[in-house]
Amino acid sequence: MSHYLFDSDAAQTAGRFSALEACYDPVSRRQLELIGPTTGWRCLEVGGGSASLGDWLGERVGTEGEVTVTELEPRWAASRHRPDHVRLLRHDIVHDPLPGTDYDLVHARLVLLHLPERLEVLQKLVGALRPGGWLVLEEFDCGWTPVLAAPDSSSAALFDRVHAALMSLLRTAGADPLWGRRVLGAMAAAGLRDLTASTYAEAWPGGSAGIALHRHNVDQVSGRLTASGVSTTELDRFRALLHHPDFVINSYPLISVRGRRPPRKEQDDPQTLRGVAPAATRGAAAADDPAGP
Ligand SMILES: C[S@@+](CC[C@H](N)C(=O)[O-])C[C@H]1O[C@@H](n2cnc3c(N)ncnc32)[C@H](O)[C@@H]1O
């Protein structure tokens, strides 16, 4: 059973997916373009939400390639038409067997953060890659959301209080709100190489597409927030603040990390398995990897 706090069956899901698409799809596409998915690639998009990125990958790989988009609740993504080479699956990445292996690219955004079993799932995703294949994980660091401007002094304190209560609910559900800052280390420990990370954040003014993410999140769990001590008056003031043009917060920073599974020769090299890759071995491994960019 999933413990995902923001159950994707709820009405707020459509708004959450729209906000994520509007704010972060351009960032994710740029990150994926750095790897260069191209004609014929096999891709796995895990917990794909609206499947907007899976559909975009489908355009990149064309009909000679394939994209599998998995999702615990695929009904939102199912409302969009897509070509046959983009497959949408109802699938639980924690409990179900992988839908395939030997992927050129596996991507997940804002999924492992929510899963108590994130390290086991990470290992599973690494195992889904072909030698030399890429894993791209993009996750929030929810620990840096400063208020950048506020109409009065009490507004920043109110935002911080309600946001802290939301983070507490996430932690209780098994999420790690700081997972973004741990991803690169976890991917290194899982045996991936050529690791690179970059972080994206922007200002979200009241009324913007991005700040609506907070509204959808709070609306979905308002009952649990009041049970945890946030008053309904505070929640109403919080919602009003999110529409106030003089209120500006930092977006959630999205940390995008990419790394690749060692090519086969390197995997087979006992020195490499101990984390010591002599330059000559690395060169030979790269030459052995024709599909690698
Ligand atoms: C915050 S949303 C992110 C959606 C999408 N990846 C994006 O960035 O727009 C988290 C998604 O993970 C999905 N999810 C949660 N637990 C999952 C699981 N065990 N297996 C597959 N998907 C899961 C949810 O249904 C939800 O769509």
The ligand as a Gaussian input file, in Angstrom:
#p B3LYP/6-31G(d) Opt

LIG

0 1
 C        4.261000      15.161000      -6.710000
 S        3.560000      14.109000      -7.909000
 C        4.710000      14.319000      -9.264000
 C        4.096000      13.940000     -10.585000
 C        5.043000      14.071000     -11.775000
 N        6.195000      13.196000     -11.631000
 C        5.507000      15.509000     -11.905000
 O        6.610000      15.827000     -11.475000
 O        4.723000      16.324000     -12.414000
 C        4.026000      12.473000      -7.327000
 C        3.468000      11.392000      -8.237000
 O        3.990000      10.135000      -7.824000
 C        2.951000       9.190000      -7.912000
 N        3.279000       8.094000      -6.995000
 C        3.284000       8.115000      -5.645000
 N        3.630000       6.908000      -5.159000
 C        3.862000       6.116000      -6.239000
 C        4.235000       4.751000      -6.395000
 N        4.442000       3.956000      -5.323000
 N        4.377000       4.258000      -7.646000
 C        4.157000       5.050000      -8.729000
 N        3.793000       6.348000      -8.648000
 C        3.649000       6.878000      -7.416000
 C        1.708000       9.949000      -7.515000
 O        0.511000       9.318000      -7.937000
 C        1.955000      11.292000      -8.174000
 O        1.435000      11.339000      -9.473000

